[in-house]
Amino acid sequence: MAGLELLSDQGYRIDGRRAGELRKIQARMGVFAQADGSAYIEQGNTKALAVVYGPHEIRGSRSRALPDRALVNCQYSSATFSTGERKRRPHGDRKSCEMGLQLRQTFEAAILTQLHPRSQIDIYVQVLQADGGTYAACVNAATLAVMDAGIPMRDFVCACSAGFVDGTALADLSHVEEAAGGPQLALALLPASGQIALLEMDSRLHEDHLEQVLEAAAQAARDVHTLLDRVVRQHVQEATVLLGD
């Protein structure tokens, strides 16, 4: 990445976006009839699919059941063709396990699990194409899928990444920007309350710049919320029309 200019003198990024501008987002809900909830999302060239089952009885050992809330199970995988490098193990490797854990922590903070004690909610997310912002795309797809399943949540949970280049905070990083190796973070936000569901940093960032990068990620997550809210309202409207017919 040596010599690659991530931010021009005019303030434009490699793909022509401004510093705080999101990549184009397209999403659909209810893409799988067999699941209780499902959604597909594209954030730029990153594409993710999420399906949700539950709440249902605990599978396997009943000792795993929680007496006061539902057990949230999240599994992440990526298609072997999702990146330029073919993966031998699309799931079950260290990165997939870590991503599954992050998703579980995120949705335990958002789902009203106390309404479904001694039950289980399964969230499966697969990345079909990875071009930066993988965690964020997975969270946003899973949020729509959980809502499609009718599972009560405290709020939308919306995620976005951010980085720091040449003294400027960049929102919604692409693969090229992530690969440059600068400071970057991923944020999952509950927009109505401003509560942070998960915050992860991959490299060091001076505390003087942290607030600027954090605010860039938070504002981008709020922008994502506006788009996801529009998708949910459109889906409900379409479902209402179908029921009316």
N, C-alpha and C positions, 0 to 999 in steps of 0.2 A: 504493500500500500504506500510505499515511499513515493513522495512527489505527487500523490493524488490530492487534489484540492476539493475538500468536502464542502466548503462554504466559500462562495465567490466574494469579491470585494463589494458587489452589489447586494449581497445578502441572500443569494440563491444557492440551493443545494444541488447535488449532482442530477437529481431527477426534476429540477425546476421548481421545487417547493420552497416556500418561505420557512423560516426557522420553526415556527409553531404550527405549521400546516400539516394536517393529517393526510395520509394517502387515501385514495378513494375506497370507500367501504360499501359493500353490497352484502345483504343478508336475507335469508329466508327461514321461516319457521315451519314446522310440520312436514319435513322432507321425508320422514319414514313413518308409515302408518303403523308398523309393528311395535314401535317403541311408545312409551307413555309420553315422551317429549323428544323433540329433535330440532336441530337447526344447523344451517350451513352459513359460513361467513367468508368473505374475501376482504382482506385488508391489504391493498396494493396487490402484490403477487403472492402473498401468504394466504393459504386456503385451509380452513379447518372445518371439521364436521363433529358435532356433538350429539349424543343420544343419552336419554335419561330413562331409567326404570325405577318405579317405586312411587311412594313408599310401599314396601312389601315386607313380608316376614324375613327374619334373619336367615340367611343361607349358611349351611354348615353348622358349626357348633353354636348352640343356643347361649353358651356362656359369653359370647361376644356381644350379646344384647345389652343395651344401656337402659337402665330403668327409667331415666328421666328425659331421654331425648333419642332422636334417630341417629343411627350410625351412617356417616357419609363415606362412601367408597368411591374414590376417583382413580381411573386408570387412563394413562396417556400412551399413545403410540404414534409413530410416524411411518408413513408409507415408504417402502424401499426406494421409490422413485421421487421422494419429496425434495431431495437435494441432488447436487451434482455428483456426490459420492454415494454409491450404493451401500446401504446398511445390511449387514448380515442378520442383525436382530432388530426388527422394527419395534419391539417392545421388550421389557424385562432387563434392559441394560441400565447402567447407573443413571444416565441422564433421564431416561424415561421414568425411573422410580422417583427421582428428585422432582420431576415435573408433576407427577401424580401426587406427591406429598404437598407441593405448593398449591395445587388446585384444591386438594382437600382442606387445607388450612384456610384458603380463600373462601370456600363455600360454607364451611362451618361457621364463619363469621357473618354470612349473609342469609342462610336458610334458617327459618324458624323451626329448628329441629325439636324443640320441646313440645311441639304440637303432635309429634308422632313418636312417642316413646316405644322402645322395644321393637323398632322397625329399622329398615335399611333403605338408603337411597343410593342408587348406582349411577355414576356419571362417567361415561366413556367418551374420550376425545381423541380424534385422529387428525394429524396434520397431513394434508394431501400434497401441499407444496409449501416449502419454507423459504421465505425471502425477508427475514427479519421480523422482530416483534412476535415470535411464536407464542410465548406465554400469554401475551395480551390477546391474541386472536383466539386462543383456547378458552380463556376466561369469558370473552365476549360471546363466543359461540355457545358455551355452556350456560351462560346466563339466559340466553334466549330459549335454550332447550329446557331448562328448569321451569321457566315461565310457561312454556308450551305444555309441560306436564301438569301445570296447575298447582305446583308446590309453593306454599306461601314463603315469601322472602321479606326481609326487613326493607330492602330497597334493591334496585338494580345494583349489580357489581360490575363496574366498567374498568377496563385496564388499558394502559398504554406505556410505552417505553420512552425514555429520554436520555440524551447524552450531552456532552459538553465539548465543543470544538471552537478553538480560536476565540475564547472568551464569550461564546454564545451558546445558550441552551437550545438543543434541537429536540423536537418531539417526534414520536413515531418513527423510530430508526429503521432504515432498510438494512438488508444484509451487508451491503458494501460499507455502510456507516458503522455497523456493529463490528465488522471484520477489521476496521481500522484500529481497533484496540483502545480507544479513548475511554474515559469514565462514562459509565452508563448505568441506568437503573430501570427497574420495572415496578410499576405501581398499580395496585388494584384498589379502587375507591368506591365507597358508597356515597353517591353524589348528594343526596338530600341532606345527610347529616355531616358530610365531609369526613366520615370515619375511614381510616385506612385499613383495609382488610389484609393487605400484604405489601411489603416493600422489600425489594431485593436489590443489592448493588453488587456488580461483578468486579469492580476495581476501585482503587482509591480515588477519592475526590476531596479536595480541600474544603473545609467547613465554610469558608467564605463564599463558595460557589454552590453549596448544597441546596440552599433555599431557592436559588434561581432555577436549578434543574428540577427540583421537586415541584415547584409551581408550574413549570412547563409541562411536566407529566400530569399534574392534577388538572390543569386547564384542558389538556388533550383528552383526559378521561371524561371530563364534563362534556366536551364536544362529542365524544363517542356516545355518551348517554343520550344526547339529543337525537342522534341518528338511530340508536337502538329503540328508543321510545317511539319513534316514527314507524319502525318496522313492526313493533308489537301492536300499535294502534291499527296499522293497515291489516295485519293478520286477523285481529279481532273483528274488524269490519268485514273482511272477506268471509270469515266463519259465520258471522251473523247473517250475511246475505245467503249463504248456502243453507243454513238452518231455516231461513224464511221460505226458501224454495221447496 
